[in-house]
Amino acid sequence: MEINRESFLQELDEIGFTVQRGIFDPQKVSELNEFASTLPPERGHDKNKKWYGWETVKEMENPETEVDWAYYWTEQVTHPYIDEIRQHLGKYADAAFGEDNWLWHVTDFIVLHPGMNFYRPHIDTPYRFKEFRYAEELLGLQFMVMMCDFNADNGATGYVPGTHKYFFDPESVQKDKMWTTFFADNYDQYRARAGSFVCWHPRLLHSTMPNKSNDVRRALLLHAAEKKTSRRLDLIDPQVNSSIRTS
């Protein structure tokens, strides 16, 4: 399948976010969603915004039932269809970084439960780390493939267009309520069917949104990083380097 390289790069540059609809086989995506439903939580937030980190969840006998999850991430995953998805998404990463100038950094699922009712605006890897905070280059891309239909009711990702051009202090974004107000006043959402994907600049201000439906919402997350950045992240990102995990 060919990609619209110019449109993809233009939306990333101008908006920081792009929606690509109807890309992957709905039946295979449904099967992948069933596989994802068998994966336990690795870390995440409960419905009172309490954070449960890697080490805390690891000590639980049954983390799926011991926490009233708002949303969580699974461990990194491999699956034959994920390999196919990566192959196609790699064309977009090639367009952004240049061929052979990037690596897949992390692949996992994010699982959003009914009753999740808060915003958590933030920016992503690598810019959340101090040494990359003020880098002007495109050093990463976040891809997310819908495992079900996404809409405003079940928490399709909210994002503030153009904020990838800002230079955020990630700690301020997490702690200063001003950012939550700014996000709530300015975010956009989208609708996309299962098998679609979105891609965003990791510096774009975005958030998982409230799930007002009665159904669990799952998505496959894939992070691509510029090659030198990826090698550095292997050392400083606790999601990859388990030896530096503290929570």
C-alpha positions as CSV (number, residue, x, y, z in Angstrom):
1,M,0.0,0.0,0.0
2,E,1.4,3.4,-1.0
3,I,1.5,6.3,1.4
4,N,0.8,9.9,0.9
5,R,4.2,11.1,2.0
6,E,3.6,14.8,1.4
7,S,0.3,15.0,3.2
8,F,1.7,13.0,6.1
9,L,4.7,15.2,6.5
10,Q,2.7,18.4,6.1
11,E,0.2,17.5,8.8
12,L,3.0,16.5,11.2
13,D,4.8,19.8,10.5
14,E,1.7,22.1,10.7
15,I,-0.5,20.3,13.3
16,G,1.8,17.8,14.9
17,F,-0.9,15.1,14.5
18,T,-2.2,13.1,11.6
19,V,-5.1,10.6,11.2
20,Q,-4.7,7.8,8.6
21,R,-8.0,5.9,8.3
22,G,-8.8,2.4,7.2
23,I,-5.2,1.2,6.8
24,F,-5.1,-2.3,8.5
25,D,-7.3,-5.4,8.0
26,P,-10.2,-5.1,10.5
27,Q,-10.3,-8.9,11.0
28,K,-6.6,-9.2,11.8
29,V,-7.0,-6.1,14.1
30,S,-9.9,-7.8,15.9
31,E,-7.7,-10.9,16.4
32,L,-4.9,-8.7,17.7
33,N,-7.3,-7.0,20.1
34,E,-8.3,-10.5,21.5
35,F,-4.6,-11.2,22.0
36,A,-4.2,-7.8,23.8
37,S,-7.1,-8.7,26.1
38,T,-4.9,-11.5,27.6
39,L,-2.0,-9.2,28.6
40,P,-1.8,-8.0,32.2
41,P,-1.1,-4.5,33.3
42,E,2.5,-3.4,33.6
43,R,1.9,0.1,35.0
44,G,-0.8,2.8,34.9
45,H,-3.3,5.0,36.8
46,D,-6.4,4.1,38.8
47,K,-9.6,6.0,38.6
48,N,-8.4,8.3,41.5
49,K,-5.4,9.3,39.4
50,K,-3.1,7.2,41.7
51,W,0.0,5.9,39.8
52,Y,1.1,2.3,40.0
53,G,4.6,1.8,38.7
54,W,6.5,-1.2,37.4
55,E,7.7,-2.5,40.7
56,T,4.4,-2.0,42.5
57,V,2.4,-3.9,39.8
58,K,5.0,-6.6,39.7
59,E,4.4,-7.4,43.3
60,M,0.7,-7.8,42.9
61,E,-0.8,-11.3,42.7
62,N,-3.5,-10.3,40.2
63,P,-3.0,-6.7,39.0
64,E,-6.0,-6.8,36.7
65,T,-8.4,-7.0,39.7
66,E,-6.4,-5.5,42.5
67,V,-6.6,-2.0,41.0
68,D,-9.6,-0.1,39.7
69,W,-7.8,0.9,36.6
70,A,-8.5,4.1,34.6
71,Y,-5.9,3.0,32.1
72,Y,-2.7,1.0,31.9
73,W,0.1,-0.1,29.6
74,T,1.0,-3.7,29.0
75,E,4.6,-5.0,28.7
76,Q,6.3,-4.7,25.4
77,V,4.8,-7.2,22.9
78,T,5.6,-9.3,19.9
79,H,3.1,-10.8,17.5
80,P,3.1,-11.8,13.8
81,Y,0.6,-9.1,12.9
82,I,2.5,-6.5,14.8
83,D,5.4,-7.3,12.5
84,E,3.2,-6.6,9.5
85,I,2.0,-3.3,11.1
86,R,5.6,-2.3,11.7
87,Q,6.5,-3.0,8.1
88,H,3.8,-0.6,6.9
89,L,4.3,2.1,9.5
90,G,8.0,2.0,8.7
91,K,7.3,3.7,5.4
92,Y,6.0,6.7,7.3
93,A,9.0,6.6,9.6
94,D,11.3,6.5,6.6
95,A,9.5,9.6,5.2
96,A,10.1,11.5,8.4
97,F,13.6,10.4,9.4
98,G,15.1,9.0,6.2
99,E,15.6,5.3,5.4
100,D,17.8,3.4,7.9
101,N,18.0,6.5,10.2
102,W,15.6,5.3,12.9
103,L,14.7,2.3,15.1
104,W,11.6,1.0,16.7
105,H,12.0,1.9,20.4
106,V,8.9,0.6,22.2
107,T,5.8,-1.4,21.3
108,D,3.0,-2.0,23.8
109,F,-0.8,-1.7,24.3
110,I,-2.6,1.0,26.1
111,V,-5.9,-0.1,27.7
112,L,-8.5,2.5,28.7
113,H,-11.3,1.3,31.0
114,P,-14.9,2.6,31.2
115,G,-15.3,5.2,33.9
116,M,-11.9,6.8,33.3
117,N,-12.8,10.5,33.8
118,F,-9.8,12.8,33.8
119,Y,-7.3,14.5,31.6
120,R,-3.5,14.0,31.9
121,P,-1.9,16.3,29.3
122,H,1.7,15.5,28.7
123,I,4.5,15.1,26.1
124,D,6.2,11.9,25.1
125,T,9.6,10.3,24.7
126,P,12.2,11.6,23.9
127,Y,11.4,15.2,24.8
128,R,10.2,14.3,28.3
129,F,13.8,13.6,29.2
130,K,15.9,16.6,30.2
131,E,18.7,16.1,27.7
132,F,16.2,16.2,24.8
133,R,13.8,18.9,26.2
134,Y,15.0,21.7,24.0
135,A,16.1,19.8,20.9
136,E,14.7,21.3,17.8
137,E,15.0,18.3,15.5
138,L,12.4,15.6,15.0
139,L,13.8,12.8,17.2
140,G,10.8,10.5,17.6
141,L,7.3,9.7,16.3
142,Q,4.4,8.1,18.3
143,F,2.1,5.8,16.3
144,M,-1.2,4.4,17.7
145,V,-3.3,1.8,15.9
146,M,-6.9,1.6,16.9
147,M,-8.0,-1.9,18.1
148,C,-11.6,-0.7,18.0
149,D,-13.6,2.3,16.7
150,F,-12.4,5.5,18.4
151,N,-14.6,8.5,19.2
152,A,-15.2,11.1,21.8
153,D,-17.4,8.7,23.9
154,N,-14.7,6.1,24.4
155,G,-11.7,8.4,24.8
156,A,-10.1,9.1,21.5
157,T,-6.8,10.9,22.1
158,G,-7.1,14.6,22.7
159,Y,-4.4,16.9,21.4
160,V,-3.8,20.7,21.0
161,P,-2.8,21.4,17.4
162,G,0.5,23.2,16.9
163,T,1.8,22.7,20.5
164,H,4.7,20.6,19.1
165,K,6.2,23.9,18.2
166,Y,6.3,25.0,21.9
167,F,9.2,24.1,24.2
168,F,7.6,22.5,27.3
169,D,9.1,21.8,30.7
170,P,7.6,18.3,31.1
171,E,7.6,18.6,34.9
172,S,5.6,21.8,34.7
173,V,3.1,20.2,32.4
174,Q,2.5,17.4,34.9
175,K,2.4,19.6,38.0
176,D,0.9,23.0,37.0
177,K,-2.9,23.0,36.8
178,M,-2.6,25.8,34.2
179,W,-1.7,23.2,31.6
180,T,-4.8,21.1,32.3
181,T,-7.0,24.2,31.9
182,F,-5.2,25.2,28.7
183,F,-5.6,21.7,27.4
184,A,-9.3,21.5,28.3
185,D,-10.0,24.8,26.5
186,N,-8.1,24.0,23.3
187,Y,-8.0,20.3,22.5
188,D,-9.3,18.5,19.4
189,Q,-10.5,14.9,19.1
190,Y,-11.0,12.7,16.1
191,R,-13.1,9.7,15.0
192,A,-11.5,6.7,13.4
193,R,-12.5,3.1,12.8
194,A,-10.6,0.0,14.0
195,G,-7.6,-0.5,11.8
196,S,-6.9,3.2,11.4
197,F,-3.9,4.8,13.0
198,V,-2.8,8.2,14.3
199,C,0.7,9.6,14.5
200,W,1.9,12.6,16.4
201,H,5.0,14.6,17.2
202,P,6.1,13.5,20.7
203,R,6.3,17.2,21.8
204,L,2.6,17.7,21.0
205,L,0.5,18.3,24.1
206,H,-2.0,15.4,24.3
207,S,-3.9,13.2,26.7
208,T,-5.9,10.0,27.0
209,M,-9.5,11.2,27.4
210,P,-12.4,10.1,29.5
211,N,-14.1,6.9,28.5
212,K,-17.8,7.5,28.8
213,S,-18.7,4.3,27.1
214,N,-19.3,0.8,28.6
215,D,-16.5,-0.8,26.7
216,V,-12.7,-1.2,27.2
217,R,-10.8,0.8,24.6
218,R,-7.4,-0.6,23.4
219,A,-4.7,0.7,21.1
220,L,-1.3,-0.5,19.9
221,L,1.4,2.0,20.6
222,L,4.6,2.0,18.6
223,H,7.4,4.5,19.1
224,A,10.0,5.2,16.4
225,A,13.1,7.1,17.3
226,E,15.9,8.6,15.3
227,K,18.8,6.1,15.4
228,K,21.2,7.9,17.7
229,T,18.4,9.0,20.0
230,S,17.1,5.5,20.2
231,R,20.5,4.2,21.3
232,R,20.6,6.8,24.0
233,L,17.1,6.0,25.1
234,D,18.0,2.4,25.6
235,L,20.1,3.6,28.5
236,I,18.0,6.3,30.0
237,D,14.4,5.2,29.4
238,P,13.2,2.9,32.2
239,Q,10.6,1.4,29.9
240,V,13.5,-0.3,28.1
241,N,16.2,-0.3,30.7
242,S,14.6,-2.1,33.6
243,S,17.7,-1.7,35.8
244,I,16.8,2.0,36.4
245,R,13.2,1.6,37.3
246,T,12.3,3.1,40.6
247,S,8.5,3.1,40.6
